[in-house]
């Protein structure tokens, strides 16, 4: 049961990475105010050394896709671990606890900044990892 729960949570992490990527592919502004903001971000450049001067827009886009890659990577690690018969239930428990904390932190960030899509999707994945952590916990010794 523990392997299947960790696999499910890991697949959900990958699904959120895909949704996050697809949701950020269309950068067409929805109104004039957003178009103005996007143009200002594209026009404002930072000198960051090594001859690189990315725009604020470039930095936003790179962070957007960094999130997708990290979420997919977390999911892939979980899939690899669940596919290895040598990985113990105790190890799966520890991984689940750690990933519950990671996703709780991400969920908290989006709660503070009031951004519903990642708040909901990452909160859901956090709950899956939490269920896995609870279900893989070793029984108490008598």
BELMOPE-V935445 format. One line per field, one symbol per residue. ss: DSSP state (~ for helix, > for strand, _ for the rest). psi: psi as a letter, one per 40 degrees, with the letter a starting at -180 (. if undefined). Layout:
ss = ???
psi = ???
//
This chain:
ss = _~~~~~~~~~~~~~~~~~~~~~~________~~~~~~~~~~~~_>_________>~~~~~~~~~~~~~~~~~~~~~~~~~~~______~~~~~~~~~~~~~~~~~~~~~~~~___~~~~~~~~~~~~~~~~~~~~_______
psi = ddddddddddddddddddddddeedhehieiddddddddddddhihheifehgiidddddddddddddddddddddddddddeheehiddddddddddddddddddddddddefgddddddddddddddddddddehiiii.
//
